[in-house]
Amino acid sequence: MALEDRYGLPLSTTSSEAASDYRDGVDLMLAGWTGTAETLERAIAADPDFALAHIARARVHAFYQQGDLARQKAALARELVARRGTDRERSHVETLSLAIEGRLPEAIASTLKHVEAWPRDAVVLSLPLGAFGLFAFSGMADHDRARFELCERVAHHYGEDWWFLTLYGWAMTENGDVARGRGVTERGFDLRRANAHAAHAVLHAMFEDGSIEEADRLVDQWIPTYDRAGILHGHIRWHQALGALEHGDAARALAIYADVLQPSATQAPPLNVVTDSASLLWRLSAYGHDVPQALWVEADAAAQKLFPKSSLSFADVHMALFAAATQNRDALTARLAVIEQRLAEGKLPAGSVVPAICRALAAFADEDYRACVQTLAPALGEVVRIGGSHAQRELIEDTYIVALMRSGEVPRARALLDARLHRRPSLRDTRWQAAMA
C-alpha cells in the first residue's frame, strides 16, 4: 500500500519509518512545536532520497534565517524530486524553494497554482498564511482579505482539521470578523492543545475584542506546556506584555522582557528577536514609562548583527525604531538611503510607506512631534503593506496618537482612542495616562 501524508497525499518513499517521521515532523511544524527539526532529520536518515523531508527541513532552517542551509537543502530536494517524485511533489518542492529563495511574486503564483490542483497540501497552503507569510510580506494592501478568501475557497477540503481551523480563524480575525474568528480558532485549539499557532491566534482574537484579563490567564495556564525553545514562546509572552501595558503595568512588561524577549534570554527566530524587543521597548517609552537606555543599546547591537542590511520592510521599520531610540542617525540615514534606492528601482513591495514610517519615528525620537504627525498622517492607511499582524502594526498608530497628544492636538488623539474603544469596548485607557501626563 502506498504511503501517504496526514492529508491523504501519496509520498514517494518506501520507508514506513520515513513516512511516519515526516508526518509527525510536519504536524510539529504546523503546530509551531519543538522537536520539528529532529523529527524531520529522522525522516531523512530513514530515507536520504526523500525529497519532501529535505524541503520541510529547509523551511525550518528558513524560519531561523539560516539561509545558506535552507537553500542547500532546497537545491538537494529539487535534485531528488526530479529523480523520484510525483507531479504534486515536484510542484511542492519548487514552490517551497521559491519561498526560501525570497522570490515572493513567483512563490505566490506557484502557491496559488499548486493549491488549486492539490488543495489539501497543507505545507504549501501554509506559505501565504500567518503574519509572516507570503501574502503579509507581498506589499499588498489587502493581504488580510486575501488570506481570508483563500481559506474560504479551500475550507470544504479540510473540515474540522486542527491546523486549518487555527489559520482559518486567524484569517477571519485579521480581516475584521473577530467574533467568528475567535470561535473557529478556539475549535482548532480544542482539537490540539499542543499547538502554539492556535494559542497565538486565540490571543490575537482576545487582543482585538479587548479580553485582556482572559488572555493573561490563557498564557499563564498554557505556557508551562510549551518549551522555551518553541518558535513562538517569546512572542506569546510578548502578547502578555502588551496586556500588562494595557493596564499601565510597566514593571510586569519589563519583567517579561527580561525573562524571554531580551536578546540575551530569547531563543526566538531572528525576525521575532528584532520585532518583539523593539516594539515592546518603544511602546513602553511612548506611553511615558522609563526604559533603561542599556536595554535599547543591547537590543540594538543584537539587531544590527541579525539585520545589518535593508531587507524585509517589516524588519526595516523595526530597525528604524532602534536607530531612532538610540539616536543613531548614521544608521538610520544609511538604511533609509538603501530603502529609497529600492523604492526608486521598483524593488520595495510595500512602497513609499516604509521610508515615511522611518522618518516619522526619527522625528518622534527627536521630540519633533508635529513633524511626526505630518509625516505619518498621509501614510496611516498604507501601514498594512509592511506586513505583520494588526496587533504588531498598531504600534505605528499608537506613535501617531502620542505625537498628536504631545503636539497639543489632544482632541484628534482622543477621537482616535474613542474609535478604538468603540471597536474594543472592554479595553481600559490606563496605558495612555502616562503618555498624556
KAZI-V397553 format. One record per helix or strand. SS is the DSSP state (hx for helix, st for strand). FROM is the first residue (numbers start at 1). LEN is the number of residues. Records with the same first field share a line. If there is no record, write none. Layout:
SS: FROM-LEN + FROM-LEN
This chain:
st: 4-1 + 10-1
hx: 16-16 + 36-11 + 51-13 + 67-17 + 87-14 + 104-14 + 122-4 + 136-3 + 143-15 + 162-13 + 178-14 + 196-14 + 212-14 + 233-14 + 250-12 + 270-17 + 293-14 + 313-13 + 329-16 + 353-13 + 369-9 + 380-7 + 390-17 + 410-14 + 430-7
